[in-house]
Amino acid sequence: MKSVAIITARGGSKRIPRKNIKPFLGKPILEYSIEAALQTDMFCEVMVSTDDEEIAQVAKKAGAKVPFMRSEKTSNDFAATADVISEVMETYERMDMSFDSICCIYPTAPFVTADAIKNAMRLLEQEKADCVIPVVKYSFPPQRSVVINNGRLMAKCPENMGMRSQDLEPLYHDCGQFYCLNAASFKAQRVIWMENAVPFIQDEINVQDIDTQEDWEIAEMKYKLLQDVAINRNGD
């Protein structure tokens, strides 16, 4: 199977300026995604889709390819990830290059590892799935969430408030790290969450949204903690 890794890294991040190449513990955060993809040895191409020349240079220096720049249409705030992947695949087709599977990796995902990507890509093939989506279980059951109404707390679902957490159905959410896609299925359906979707369950310690500066600082602390644990384990 021919596979491509597509790392989506536009230049127009708003909440954290220049987010995709901002230093994360000493190196541009984009490099973590590139390194994880390269270390899998699974991809014919590890490419970065960007509209930004500085990001392109950082990507190339880290070992990724930038065979073409992203269009203005897929560089605005309203373009979805599926739009970017579609554009990349269509451009490769015009270059007479085709792929059987795709791994779309976000550029701000320092917790993604080569092993996680490899296992998810293998799952895609083994399950003959349209897509494999990394998910993580909610640490607190959303069924017992509350809302604030006129300054007072109210249960969103009162019937669940007396139930034990372990008696409620586990619910999961998208990790926001990467997606493994069957290329033919994606071409037909044009969405990330396709009909035949298989979960790839992640541990909460390996997941962190990075949308604000506070998120960034928490992510650095978690990453350092994981590194320290790994060093101590190897030392033992």
ZAMARGU-4260 file (C-alpha; in steps of 0.2 Angstrom, whole numbers, plus 5000, padded with zeros to 4 digits):
<rodrens>
0) 5000/5000/5000 | 5006/5017/4996 | 5003/5030/5010 | 5005/5048/5012 | 5006/5059/5028
5) 4998/5076/5026 | 5002/5088/5040 | 4991/5103/5039 | 4999/5120/5044 | 4992/5136/5038
10) 5000/5152/5043 | 4985/5162/5049 | 4982/5155/5067 | 4973/5169/5078 | 4973/5164/5096
15) 4991/5159/5097 | 5000/5169/5084 | 5012/5159/5073 | 5006/5144/5083 | 5012/5131/5070
20) 5030/5135/5072 | 5030/5142/5089 | 5044/5134/5100 | 5038/5120/5110 | 5051/5115/5123
25) 5065/5122/5112 | 5059/5118/5094 | 5045/5122/5082 | 5030/5112/5087 | 5027/5107/5069
30) 5043/5097/5070 | 5036/5085/5082 | 5022/5079/5070 | 5035/5078/5055 | 5047/5068/5066
35) 5033/5056/5071 | 5028/5053/5053 | 5045/5051/5047 | 5050/5038/5061 | 5036/5027/5055
40) 5044/5022/5039 | 5027/5019/5032 | 5024/5034/5020 | 5030/5037/5002 | 5028/5056/5006
45) 5028/5066/5022 | 5022/5082/5016 | 5016/5099/5024 | 5001/5108/5017 | 5004/5127/5020
50) 5001/5144/5013 | 5016/5151/5023 | 5034/5152/5016 | 5042/5152/5034 | 5032/5137/5039
55) 5037/5129/5022 | 5055/5132/5026 | 5054/5125/5044 | 5045/5109/5037 | 5059/5106/5024
60) 5072/5108/5037 | 5064/5095/5048 | 5063/5083/5033 | 5046/5085/5026 | 5042/5089/5008
65) 5032/5105/5003 | 5029/5100/4984 | 5016/5114/4982 | 5008/5128/4992 | 4991/5128/4999
70) 4978/5139/4989 | 4970/5154/4996 | 4953/5145/4996 | 4959/5132/5009 | 4969/5145/5019
75) 4955/5155/5026 | 4947/5153/5043 | 4932/5143/5036 | 4941/5129/5026 | 4939/5112/5034
80) 4952/5099/5036 | 4943/5088/5023 | 4944/5103/5011 | 4963/5104/5013 | 4965/5085/5011
85) 4954/5085/4995 | 4965/5099/4988 | 4981/5089/4992 | 4975/5073/4984 | 4968/5082/4969
90) 4985/5091/4966 | 4995/5075/4968 | 4983/5067/4955 | 4988/5080/4943 | 5006/5076/4946
95) 5002/5058/4942 | 5004/5052/4960 | 4991/5042/4969 | 4990/5034/4986 | 4980/5020/4994
100) 4979/5028/5012 | 4981/5044/5020 | 4987/5050/5038 | 4982/5068/5041 | 4992/5074/5056
105) 4989/5091/5064 | 5004/5102/5067 | 5001/5105/5085 | 5001/5087/5091 | 5018/5085/5101
110) 5011/5069/5110 | 5008/5060/5093 | 5021/5045/5092 | 5027/5035/5078 | 5020/5019/5086
115) 5003/5027/5088 | 5002/5032/5069 | 5009/5014/5064 | 4996/5005/5075 | 4982/5016/5069
120) 4987/5014/5050 | 4988/4995/5053 | 4971/4995/5061 | 4964/5004/5045 | 4970/4990/5034
125) 4966/4976/5046 | 4948/4982/5049 | 4945/4987/5030 | 4939/5003/5038 | 4935/5020/5029
130) 4944/5029/5043 | 4952/5026/5060 | 4949/5040/5072 | 4960/5042/5088 | 4948/5046/5103
135) 4949/5048/5122 | 4936/5044/5135 | 4929/5059/5144 | 4937/5060/5162 | 4920/5065/5169
140) 4904/5058/5162 | 4895/5072/5152 | 4878/5064/5156 | 4880/5072/5173 | 4884/5090/5167
145) 4876/5105/5174 | 4871/5122/5166 | 4870/5139/5174 | 4852/5147/5172 | 4849/5164/5180
150) 4864/5162/5191 | 4858/5145/5198 | 4866/5128/5194 | 4854/5115/5185 | 4857/5098/5180
155) 4857/5096/5161 | 4850/5078/5162 | 4842/5077/5180 | 4838/5058/5178 | 4857/5055/5178
160) 4862/5065/5193 | 4859/5051/5205 | 4868/5038/5195 | 4886/5031/5198 | 4899/5036/5186
165) 4903/5018/5182 | 4885/5014/5178 | 4884/5027/5164 | 4889/5023/5146 | 4907/5028/5143
170) 4908/5043/5130 | 4923/5048/5120 | 4929/5063/5110 | 4941/5066/5095 | 4959/5068/5101
175) 4962/5081/5088 | 4979/5074/5083 | 4978/5063/5067 | 4966/5054/5056 | 4970/5038/5046
180) 4959/5037/5030 | 4956/5025/5016 | 4960/5036/5000 | 4946/5029/4989 | 4933/5030/5003
185) 4938/5048/5006 | 4937/5053/4988 | 4920/5046/4988 | 4913/5053/5004 | 4924/5069/5006
190) 4923/5070/5025 | 4935/5064/5039 | 4922/5055/5049 | 4916/5042/5036 | 4903/5028/5037
195) 4914/5014/5042 | 4924/5023/5056 | 4935/5013/5068 | 4941/5020/5085 | 4959/5021/5091
200) 4958/5023/5110 | 4971/5034/5117 | 4976/5037/5136 | 4971/5054/5142 | 4989/5058/5148
205) 4994/5058/5129 | 4981/5070/5124 | 4980/5089/5125 | 4971/5102/5115 | 4982/5117/5112
210) 4970/5132/5108 | 4976/5145/5121 | 4992/5150/5129 | 4986/5141/5145 | 4983/5125/5135
215) 5001/5127/5128 | 5009/5129/5145 | 4999/5113/5152 | 5005/5104/5136 | 5023/5108/5140
220) 5021/5102/5158 | 5013/5086/5153 | 5026/5083/5139 | 5040/5086/5152 | 5032/5074/5164
225) 5031/5060/5151 | 5049/5063/5146 | 5054/5062/5164 | 5044/5046/5167 | 5052/5038/5151
230) 5070/5042/5157 | 5067/5035/5175 | 5060/5019/5167 | 5075/5017/5156 | 5086/5021/5170
235) 5078/5007/5180
</rodrens>
